[in-house]
Amino acid sequence: MIITHAVADVDTWLSFKDERAGAISGMGASDVRDHVAPDGSKAVAVSCSTDDVAGMLATLENPPAELGAAMQRHGVVPPLAVYVEG
């Protein structure tokens, strides 16, 4: 799974790497990795593996309060685009 979105500040977003990996792992994902656009824009992506694509999609569409607060703290700018292996 790959999740893309913009952030308010890339350095701030990167500073929460461990917290983000923990939150995503808590949704049943593994191999969580952060990616930044090489063009200097505020576009970022998170890739991970999961056996529960439907569960992750449901959580991302309607995040619980704690996850929503973490996304806000990390500077996530909606919308999120989600890609799954076809």
Buried (B, 14 or more C-beta within 10 A) or exposed (E): BBBBBBBEEBEEBBEBBEEBBEBBBEBBBEEBEBEBEEEEEBBBBBBBEBEEBEEBBEBBEEBEEEBEEBBEEBBBBEEBEBEEEE
